[in-house]
Structure formats: structure tokens, C-alpha cells
Amino acid sequence: MKTKLLESVEQKSLRPQTPYFEVGDTVDVHCRIVEGEKVRTQIFTGTVISRKGRGMNEMFTVRRMIGDEGVERVFPLNSPNVIDIRPIRSGKSRRAKLYYLRDRVGKGVRLSQRHSKHTVSK
């Protein structure tokens, strides 16, 4: 249980509007990459396989296949380096964590589509 003081301090650092996405959805994560003095934006597209934490500590894991290799990245939801999160496709899942997708290859990785629209939560 958090104290009111901690919640008020965290409230200043939270993202004002977080897009609505669930586990199983395909998302584009626009993240800022700093290389020396250069700053660029990189887009990581993949399936959300888990979400955990709450408030400032909320994280989500995105998995994508590059060739025959699976690549996973864990992003903090409220990080200033995560510029934008854009849901592309809604996938139907009956689990909270989709770690079983790590063992699948080819068409077995695809999830069936859920017919719902993505909206920005307030």
C-alpha cells in the first residue's frame, strides 16, 4: 500500500495519456536512442507478451521475430525514452502472460484477431 505522499510525487512523472493496449496486441513502440551526440527514434514493432507492475513501475514486454531469432524488449510504460506507443492490431488471448509464444515458430506465433477498436484511455 502506497502512501499519499508517494502517489502525489509519482503523479508528476506519469504519462498524461497512455494508449489502450492489452496482452496479445501488436504495437509500434517509438523509442529514443542516443548514440554519442546523435539522438534518433527507433520503432520496435511486435506482440505484447506481458504487462506487469503499476504506476511508475509499470512495464510491458514486446516480442518480435527477426529472421529465425526471437527478440524481446522490456519497456517502462512511463519512461521519457519511450516517445509513443501505437497499437496496430488487437490479438485475442486468454492468458495474462504469453510466454508460450517463445516455443512457437512460423504461423504458430500468430494470434487470431479480436474485433475491437483501440482508443486512448484518459
DSSP file (Angstrom, degrees, kcal/mol; ACC not computed):
  #  RESIDUE AA STRUCTURE BP1 BP2  ACC     N-H-->O    O-->H-N    N-H-->O    O-->H-N    TCO  KAPPA ALPHA  PHI   PSI    X-CA   Y-CA   Z-CA
    1    1 A M              0   0    0      0, 0.0     2,-0.2     0, 0.0     0, 0.0   0.000 360.0 360.0 360.0 127.6    0.0    0.0    0.0
    2    2 A K        -     0   0    0      1,-0.1     2,-0.1     2,-0.0     0, 0.0  -0.582 360.0-119.2 -91.8 152.2    1.5    3.3   -1.0
    3    3 A T     >  -     0   0    0     -2,-0.2     4,-2.0     1,-0.1     5,-0.2  -0.444  24.3-114.0 -83.1 163.1    1.3    6.5    1.0
    4    4 A K  H  > S+     0   0    0      1,-0.2     4,-2.0     2,-0.2     5,-0.1   0.824 116.1  57.3 -66.4 -31.1   -0.5    9.6   -0.4
    5    5 A L  H  > S+     0   0    0      2,-0.2     4,-1.8     1,-0.2    -1,-0.2   0.934 107.4  46.3 -65.8 -46.1    2.9   11.4   -0.4
    6    6 A L  H  > S+     0   0    0      1,-0.2     4,-2.5     2,-0.2     5,-0.2   0.912 112.1  51.2 -62.0 -42.6    4.5    8.8   -2.7
    7    7 A E  H  X S+     0   0    0     -4,-2.0     4,-1.9     1,-0.2    -1,-0.2   0.882 108.9  50.7 -63.9 -37.9    1.4    8.8   -5.0
    8    8 A S  H  X S+     0   0    0     -4,-2.0     4,-0.7     2,-0.2    -1,-0.2   0.869 111.9  47.3 -69.5 -34.8    1.5   12.6   -5.3
    9    9 A V  H >X S+     0   0    0     -4,-1.8     3,-0.7     1,-0.2     4,-0.5   0.907 113.8  47.5 -70.4 -42.0    5.2   12.6   -6.2
   10   10 A E  H >X S+     0   0    0     -4,-2.5     3,-1.1     1,-0.2     4,-0.9   0.828  99.2  69.1 -67.3 -31.7    4.7    9.8   -8.8
   11   11 A Q  H 3< S+     0   0    0     -4,-1.9     3,-0.4     1,-0.3    -1,-0.2   0.814  93.8  57.3 -59.3 -31.3    1.7   11.5  -10.4
   12   12 A K  H << S+     0   0    0     -4,-0.7    -1,-0.3    -3,-0.7    -2,-0.2   0.800 109.4  44.5 -69.2 -29.0    4.0   14.3  -11.7
   13   13 A S  H << S+     0   0    0     -3,-1.1    -1,-0.2    -4,-0.5    -2,-0.2   0.540  89.5 107.2 -94.8  -8.0    6.1   11.8  -13.6
   14   14 A L  S  < S-     0   0    0     -4,-0.9    42,-0.1    -3,-0.4    64,-0.0  -0.366  81.8-100.8 -72.2 151.0    3.3    9.6  -15.1
   15   15 A R        -     0   0    0      1,-0.1     3,-0.2    -2,-0.1    -1,-0.1  -0.527  28.1-136.2 -68.2 132.4    2.5    9.8  -18.8
   16   16 A P  S    S+     0   0    0      0, 0.0     2,-0.4     0, 0.0    -1,-0.1   0.902  88.8  19.0 -64.0 -41.4   -0.6   12.1  -19.2
   17   17 A Q        -     0   0    0     -3,-0.0   105,-0.1     2,-0.0   103,-0.0  -0.972  69.7-167.3-132.2 120.2   -2.3    9.8  -21.7
   18   18 A T        -     0   0    0     -2,-0.4   103,-1.3   103,-0.3     2,-0.0  -0.885  27.1-118.7-103.2 134.8   -1.4    6.1  -22.1
   19   19 A P  B     -A  120   0A   0      0, 0.0     2,-0.6     0, 0.0   101,-0.2  -0.370  30.7-108.4 -69.0 151.1   -2.8    4.3  -25.2
   20   20 A Y        +     0   0    0     99,-1.1     2,-0.3    67,-0.1    99,-0.1  -0.714  55.5 146.2 -83.8 118.0   -5.0    1.4  -24.5
   21   21 A F        -     0   0    0     -2,-0.6     2,-0.2    97,-0.1    69,-0.1  -0.986  25.3-159.9-148.6 151.8   -3.4   -1.9  -25.4
   22   22 A E    >   -     0   0    0     -2,-0.3     3,-1.7    69,-0.1    26,-0.3  -0.685  40.7 -70.9-122.4 173.9   -3.6   -5.4  -23.9
   23   23 A V  T 3  S+     0   0    0      1,-0.2    26,-0.2    -2,-0.2    70,-0.2  -0.518 120.8  33.5 -65.6 131.7   -1.5   -8.5  -23.9
   24   24 A G  T 3  S+     0   0    0     24,-2.6    -1,-0.2     1,-0.4     2,-0.1   0.174  90.2 122.2 104.3 -15.2   -1.7  -10.1  -27.4
   25   25 A D    <   -     0   0    0     -3,-1.7    23,-2.8    65,-0.2     2,-0.5  -0.475  62.5-126.1 -79.7 151.3   -1.9   -6.8  -29.2
   26   26 A T  E     -BC  47  89B   0     63,-2.8    62,-3.4    21,-0.2    63,-1.5  -0.864  37.7-179.8 -95.5 128.1    0.7   -5.8  -31.9
   27   27 A V  E     -BC  46  87B   0     19,-2.6    19,-1.9    -2,-0.5     2,-0.5  -0.906  31.2-135.4-130.4 154.8    2.2   -2.4  -31.1
   28   28 A D  E     -BC  45  86B   0     58,-2.6    58,-2.9    -2,-0.3     2,-0.6  -0.961  23.0-162.9-102.9 120.7    4.7    0.1  -32.5
   29   29 A V  E     -BC  44  85B   0     15,-2.3    15,-2.6    -2,-0.5     2,-0.8  -0.932   3.5-157.6-108.3 116.3    6.9    1.4  -29.8
   30   30 A H  E     +BC  43  84B   0     54,-3.0    53,-2.3    -2,-0.6    54,-1.4  -0.832  20.9 179.1 -93.1 112.3    8.8    4.6  -30.8
   31   31 A C  E     -BC  42  82B   0     11,-3.0    11,-3.1    -2,-0.8     2,-0.4  -0.901  28.5-120.3-121.5 148.2   11.9    4.8  -28.5
   32   32 A R  E     -B   41   0B   0     49,-3.1     2,-0.5    -2,-0.4     9,-0.2  -0.705  25.5-163.9 -87.4 129.2   14.6    7.4  -28.4
   33   33 A I  E     -B   40   0B   0      7,-3.3     7,-2.7    -2,-0.4     2,-0.6  -0.958   4.3-156.3-115.5 128.5   18.1    6.1  -29.0
   34   34 A V  E     +B   39   0B   0     -2,-0.5     2,-0.6     5,-0.2     5,-0.2  -0.926  13.0 177.8-107.8 119.1   21.2    8.2  -28.0
   35   35 A E  E >   -B   38   0B   0      3,-2.6     3,-2.0    -2,-0.6     2,-0.6  -0.897  65.9 -56.8-121.3  99.5   24.4    7.3  -29.9
   36   36 A G  T 3  S-     0   0    0     -2,-0.6     0, 0.0     1,-0.3     0, 0.0  -0.568 120.7 -20.7  68.1-116.9   27.2    9.7  -28.8
   37   37 A E  T 3  S+     0   0    0     -2,-0.6    -1,-0.3    -3,-0.1     2,-0.3   0.530 120.4  94.9 -99.3  -9.2   25.8   13.1  -29.5
   38   38 A K  E <   -B   35   0B   0     -3,-2.0    -3,-2.6     2,-0.0     2,-0.4  -0.597  55.7-162.2 -85.8 144.3   23.2   12.0  -32.0
   39   39 A V  E     +B   34   0B   0     -2,-0.3     2,-0.3    -5,-0.2    -5,-0.2  -0.994  17.1 167.0-124.3 129.4   19.6   11.3  -31.0
   40   40 A R  E     -B   33   0B   0     -7,-2.7    -7,-3.3    -2,-0.4     2,-0.5  -0.919  32.8-117.7-138.1 165.3   17.3    9.2  -33.2
   41   41 A T  E     -B   32   0B   0     -2,-0.3     2,-0.4    -9,-0.2    -9,-0.2  -0.898  25.0-166.9-107.1 130.6   13.9    7.5  -33.0
   42   42 A Q  E     -B   31   0B   0    -11,-3.1   -11,-3.0    -2,-0.5     2,-0.5  -0.949  11.6-143.6-117.6 137.4   13.7    3.7  -33.4
   43   43 A I  E     -B   30   0B   0     -2,-0.4     2,-0.6   -13,-0.2   -13,-0.2  -0.886  11.0-167.7-103.5 124.0   10.5    1.9  -34.0
   44   44 A F  E     -B   29   0B   0    -15,-2.6   -15,-2.3    -2,-0.5     2,-0.5  -0.948   8.7-168.6-112.3 112.5   10.2   -1.6  -32.4
   45   45 A T  E     +B   28   0B   0     -2,-0.6     2,-0.3   -17,-0.2   -17,-0.2  -0.873  29.0 108.8-105.7 130.9    7.1   -3.5  -33.7
   46   46 A G  E     -B   27   0B   0    -19,-1.9   -19,-2.6    -2,-0.5     2,-0.4  -0.977  63.4 -65.0-175.4-173.7    6.0   -6.7  -32.0
   47   47 A T  E     -BD  26  63B   0     16,-2.8    16,-2.7    -2,-0.3     2,-0.6  -0.781  42.9-123.5 -96.4 133.7    3.5   -8.5  -29.9
   48   48 A V  E     + D   0  62B   0    -23,-2.8   -24,-2.6    -2,-0.4    14,-0.2  -0.661  32.8 174.0 -75.5 118.1    2.9   -7.6  -26.3
   49   49 A I  E     +     0   0B   0     12,-2.4    49,-2.8    -2,-0.6     2,-0.3   0.607  60.4   8.8-104.6 -14.3    3.5  -10.8  -24.3
   50   50 A S  E     - D   0  61B   0     11,-1.0    11,-2.4    47,-0.2     2,-0.4  -0.981  48.6-164.9-161.1 153.5    3.3   -9.4  -20.8
   51   51 A R  E     + D   0  60B   0     45,-0.4     2,-0.3    -2,-0.3     9,-0.2  -0.992  22.5 167.3-133.1 140.5    2.5   -6.4  -18.7
   52   52 A K  E     + D   0  59B   0      7,-2.6     7,-2.9    -2,-0.4    -2,-0.0  -0.983  34.0  28.5-150.8 160.7    3.5   -6.1  -15.0
   53   53 A G        -     0   0    0     -2,-0.3     2,-0.3     5,-0.2     5,-0.2  -0.135  63.3-118.7  82.5 178.4    3.7   -3.5  -12.3
   54   54 A R    >   +     0   0    0      4,-0.1     3,-1.5    -2,-0.0     2,-0.2  -0.984  65.5   3.0-154.0 158.1    1.5   -0.4  -11.7
   55   55 A G  G >  S-     0   0    0     -2,-0.3     3,-1.2     1,-0.3    23,-0.1  -0.466 131.8  -7.8  68.3-133.2    2.0    3.3  -11.5
   56   56 A M  G 3  S+     0   0    0      1,-0.2    22,-0.3    -2,-0.2    -1,-0.3   0.760 137.0  58.0 -66.8 -25.2    5.6    4.4  -12.1
   57   57 A N  G <  S+     0   0    0     -3,-1.5     2,-0.3    20,-0.1    -1,-0.2   0.278  73.4 129.8 -91.8  10.6    6.8    0.7  -12.1
   58   58 A E    <   +     0   0    0     -3,-1.2    19,-2.7    -5,-0.2    20,-0.5  -0.509  32.1 175.2 -74.3 130.6    4.6   -0.5  -15.0
   59   59 A M  E     -DE  52  76B   0     -7,-2.9    -7,-2.6    -2,-0.3     2,-0.3  -0.911  15.4-162.3-130.6 155.2    6.5   -2.4  -17.7
   60   60 A F  E     -DE  51  75B   0     15,-2.3    15,-3.0    -2,-0.3     2,-0.5  -0.997  12.6-139.4-140.1 146.8    5.5   -4.3  -20.8
   61   61 A T  E     -DE  50  74B   0    -11,-2.4   -12,-2.4    -2,-0.3   -11,-1.0  -0.892  14.0-164.7-108.8 130.7    7.4   -6.8  -22.9
   62   62 A V  E     -DE  48  73B   0     11,-2.7    11,-2.3    -2,-0.5     2,-0.4  -0.952   4.6-165.3-117.3 132.9    7.3   -6.8  -26.7
   63   63 A R  E     +DE  47  72B   0    -16,-2.7   -16,-2.8    -2,-0.4     2,-0.3  -0.947  11.5 168.6-120.7 137.2    8.4   -9.8  -28.8
   64   64 A R  E     - E   0  71B   0      7,-2.5     7,-3.3    -2,-0.4     2,-0.5  -0.974  30.7-121.4-141.7 158.0    9.2   -9.9  -32.5
   65   65 A M  E     - E   0  70B   0     -2,-0.3     2,-0.6     5,-0.2     5,-0.2  -0.878  19.9-173.9-102.5 128.2   10.8  -12.3  -34.8
   66   66 A I  E >   - E   0  69B   0      3,-3.1     3,-2.0    -2,-0.5     2,-0.5  -0.940  70.0 -48.5-120.1 105.6   13.8  -11.2  -36.9
   67   67 A G  T 3  S-     0   0    0     -2,-0.6    -2,-0.0     1,-0.3     0, 0.0  -0.589 121.6 -26.9  67.9-122.0   14.7  -13.9  -39.3
   68   68 A D  T 3  S+     0   0    0     -2,-0.5     2,-0.4    -3,-0.1    -1,-0.3   0.395 122.2  92.8-101.5   0.2   14.7  -17.1  -37.2
   69   69 A E  E <   -E   66   0B   0     -3,-2.0    -3,-3.1     2,-0.0     2,-0.5  -0.770  67.4-139.8-100.3 138.8   15.6  -15.3  -33.9
   70   70 A G  E     -E   65   0B   0     -2,-0.4     2,-0.5    -5,-0.2    -5,-0.2  -0.826  18.0-164.0 -93.1 133.1   13.1  -14.0  -31.4
   71   71 A V  E     -E   64   0B   0     -7,-3.3    -7,-2.5    -2,-0.5     2,-0.4  -0.973   4.9-171.8-121.2 129.5   13.9  -10.7  -29.9
   72   72 A E  E     -E   63   0B   0     -2,-0.5     2,-0.4    -9,-0.2    -9,-0.2  -0.954   2.7-174.0-121.0 140.2   12.2   -9.4  -26.7
   73   73 A R  E     -E   62   0B   0    -11,-2.3   -11,-2.7    -2,-0.4     2,-0.5  -0.995  15.7-145.0-131.4 140.6   12.5   -5.9  -25.2
   74   74 A V  E     -E   61   0B   0     -2,-0.4   -13,-0.2   -13,-0.2    -2,-0.0  -0.917  20.2-168.7-104.6 124.2   11.1   -4.7  -21.9
   75   75 A F  E     -E   60   0B   0    -15,-3.0   -15,-2.3    -2,-0.5     2,-0.4  -0.931  21.9-129.5-115.2 133.9    9.9   -1.1  -21.9
   76   76 A P  E >   -E   59   0B   0      0, 0.0     3,-1.1     0, 0.0   -17,-0.3  -0.685  20.1-139.5 -74.0 133.7    8.9    1.0  -18.9
   77   77 A L  T 3  S+     0   0    0    -19,-2.7   -18,-0.1    -2,-0.4   -20,-0.1   0.852  98.4  39.7 -64.9 -35.4    5.5    2.5  -19.7
   78   78 A N  T 3  S+     0   0    0    -20,-0.5    -1,-0.2   -22,-0.3   -19,-0.1   0.143  83.5 131.3-103.7  19.1    6.3    5.9  -18.3
   79   79 A S    X   -     0   0    0     -3,-1.1     3,-0.9     1,-0.1    -4,-0.0  -0.462  58.5-137.8 -71.9 141.3    9.9    6.3  -19.5
   80   80 A P  T 3  S+     0   0    0      0, 0.0    -1,-0.1     0, 0.0   -48,-0.0   0.706 104.1  63.5 -70.0 -16.9   10.8    9.5  -21.2
   81   81 A N  T 3  S+     0   0    0      1,-0.1   -49,-3.1   -50,-0.1     2,-1.0   0.669  85.2  79.4 -79.7 -16.8   12.7    7.4  -23.7
   82   82 A V  E <   +C   31   0B   0     -3,-0.9   -51,-0.2   -51,-0.2     3,-0.1  -0.818  61.7 177.7 -89.8 104.6    9.5    5.8  -24.9
   83   83 A I  E     -     0   0B   0    -53,-2.3     2,-0.3    -2,-1.0    -1,-0.2   0.928  58.8  -4.0 -77.1 -46.5    8.1    8.5  -27.1
   84   84 A D  E     -C   30   0B   0    -54,-1.4   -54,-3.0     2,-0.0     2,-0.4  -0.997  49.1-155.8-151.6 148.2    5.0    6.9  -28.4
   85   85 A I  E     -C   29   0B   0     -2,-0.3   -56,-0.2   -56,-0.2    -3,-0.0  -0.983  17.7-174.2-126.4 117.3    3.1    3.6  -28.3
   86   86 A R  E     -C   28   0B   0    -58,-2.9   -58,-2.6    -2,-0.4     2,-0.3  -0.936  17.6-141.8-118.2 112.8    0.8    2.9  -31.2
   87   87 A P  E     +C   27   0B   0      0, 0.0   -60,-0.3     0, 0.0     3,-0.1  -0.537  23.2 174.2 -69.3 133.6   -1.5   -0.2  -31.1
   88   88 A I  E     +     0   0B   0    -62,-3.4     2,-0.4     1,-0.4   -61,-0.2   0.808  61.4  10.0-105.2 -48.1   -1.7   -1.7  -34.6
   89   89 A R  E     -C   26   0B   0    -63,-1.5   -63,-2.8    28,-0.0     2,-0.5  -0.993  65.3-132.1-141.8 140.6   -3.7   -4.9  -34.3
   90   90 A S        -     0   0    0     -2,-0.4    24,-2.1    24,-0.3     2,-0.4  -0.838  23.7-161.0 -98.1 126.5   -5.7   -6.4  -31.5
   91   91 A G  B     -F  113   0C   0     -2,-0.5     2,-0.5    22,-0.3    22,-0.2  -0.856  16.9-123.8-109.9 142.8   -5.0  -10.1  -30.8
   92   92 A K        +     0   0    0     20,-3.4    20,-0.3    -2,-0.4     2,-0.3  -0.701  39.3 162.7 -85.8 127.3   -7.2  -12.5  -28.9
   93   93 A S        -     0   0    0     -2,-0.5   -70,-0.1   -70,-0.2     5,-0.0  -0.990  34.0-160.9-142.3 151.7   -5.6  -14.2  -25.9
   94   94 A R  S    S+     0   0    0     -2,-0.3     2,-0.3     0, 0.0    -1,-0.0   0.236  73.5  74.1-112.5  10.4   -6.9  -16.0  -22.8
   95   95 A R        -     0   0    0      1,-0.1     3,-0.1   -72,-0.1   -72,-0.1  -0.849  69.7-140.0-123.1 157.6   -3.8  -15.6  -20.8
   96   96 A A  S    S+     0   0    0     -2,-0.3     2,-0.4     1,-0.2   -45,-0.4   0.774  97.3  37.0 -84.1 -29.7   -2.1  -12.8  -18.9
   97   97 A K        -     0   0    0    -47,-0.1     3,-0.3   -74,-0.1    -1,-0.2  -0.992  65.8-161.3-126.2 129.4    1.4  -13.8  -20.0
   98   98 A L    >   +     0   0    0    -49,-2.8     3,-1.6    -2,-0.4     4,-0.2  -0.284  42.4 135.9-104.7  47.0    2.1  -15.2  -23.5
   99   99 A Y  G >   +     0   0    0      1,-0.3     3,-1.6    -2,-0.2     4,-0.3   0.697  59.5  75.2 -68.3 -17.7    5.4  -16.9  -22.7
  100  100 A Y  G >  S+     0   0    0     -3,-0.3     3,-1.0     1,-0.3     4,-0.3   0.691  79.6  73.2 -67.7 -16.8    4.3  -20.0  -24.7
  101  101 A L  G X  S+     0   0    0     -3,-1.6     3,-0.8     1,-0.2    -1,-0.3   0.703  81.1  72.9 -69.1 -17.4    4.9  -18.0  -27.9
  102  102 A R  G <  S+     0   0    0     -3,-1.6    -1,-0.2     1,-0.2    -2,-0.2   0.808  97.1  48.1 -65.1 -28.9    8.6  -18.3  -27.3
  103  103 A D  G <  S+     0   0    0     -3,-1.0     2,-0.2    -4,-0.3    -1,-0.2   0.549  98.9  86.8 -88.7  -7.7    8.5  -22.0  -28.2
  104  104 A R    <   -     0   0    0     -3,-0.8     2,-0.3    -4,-0.3     5,-0.0  -0.634  54.1-171.1 -98.6 152.5    6.5  -21.5  -31.4
  105  105 A V    >   -     0   0    0     -2,-0.2     3,-1.4   -40,-0.0     2,-0.1  -0.920  49.8  -1.8-133.8 160.3    7.7  -20.7  -34.9
  106  106 A G  G >  S-     0   0    0     -2,-0.3     3,-1.3     1,-0.3     4,-0.3  -0.329 128.0  -6.9  66.7-135.6    6.1  -19.7  -38.2
  107  107 A K  G >  S+     0   0    0      1,-0.3     3,-0.9     2,-0.2    -1,-0.3   0.659 122.1  76.6 -72.0 -15.3    2.4  -19.4  -38.4
  108  108 A G  G <  S+     0   0    0     -3,-1.4    -1,-0.3     1,-0.2    -2,-0.2   0.668  86.6  62.6 -68.3 -15.7    2.0  -20.8  -34.8
  109  109 A V  G <  S+     0   0    0     -3,-1.3    -1,-0.2     2,-0.1    -2,-0.2   0.758  82.9  98.5 -79.7 -25.3    3.1  -17.4  -33.5
  110  110 A R    <   -     0   0    0     -3,-0.9     2,-0.3    -4,-0.3   -19,-0.0  -0.355  61.6-150.3 -69.8 141.1    0.1  -15.6  -34.9
  111  111 A L        -     0   0    0    -87,-0.1   -18,-0.1    -2,-0.1     2,-0.1  -0.826  25.9-104.3-105.0 148.5   -2.9  -14.8  -32.7
  112  112 A S        -     0   0    0    -20,-0.3   -20,-3.4    -2,-0.3     2,-0.3  -0.396  44.7-102.4 -70.3 153.4   -6.4  -14.5  -34.0
  113  113 A Q  B     -F   91   0C   0    -22,-0.2     2,-0.4    -2,-0.1   -22,-0.3  -0.560  23.6-144.3 -85.3 137.4   -7.7  -11.0  -34.3
  114  114 A R        -     0   0    0    -24,-2.1     2,-1.5    -2,-0.3   -24,-0.3  -0.790  19.2-128.6 -93.2 140.5  -10.1   -9.5  -31.8
  115  115 A H        +     0   0    0     -2,-0.4     2,-0.3     2,-0.0   -24,-0.0  -0.589  65.2 113.2 -93.8  76.4  -12.7   -7.2  -33.3
  116  116 A S        -     0   0    0     -2,-1.5     2,-0.3   -26,-0.1   -26,-0.2  -0.985  61.1-120.7-141.7 153.5  -12.3   -4.1  -31.1
  117  117 A K        -     0   0    0     -2,-0.3     2,-0.5   -28,-0.1   -28,-0.0  -0.673  23.4-124.9 -93.6 147.7  -11.0   -0.6  -31.7
  118  118 A H        +     0   0    0     -2,-0.3     2,-0.3   -31,-0.1   -97,-0.1  -0.783  32.8 178.7 -90.2 132.0   -8.1    0.8  -29.8
  119  119 A T        -     0   0    0     -2,-0.5   -99,-1.1   -99,-0.1     2,-0.5  -0.936  34.4-104.5-130.0 156.6   -8.8    4.1  -28.0
  120  120 A V  B     -A   19   0A   0     -2,-0.3     2,-0.1  -101,-0.2    -2,-0.0  -0.677  37.1-134.8 -81.2 125.9   -6.7    6.3  -25.9
  121  121 A S              0   0    0   -103,-1.3  -103,-0.3    -2,-0.5    -1,-0.0  -0.455 360.0 360.0 -78.6 154.9   -7.6    6.0  -22.2
  122  122 A K              0   0    0     -2,-0.1    -1,-0.1  -105,-0.1    -2,-0.0   0.416 360.0 360.0-101.0 360.0   -7.9    9.1  -20.1
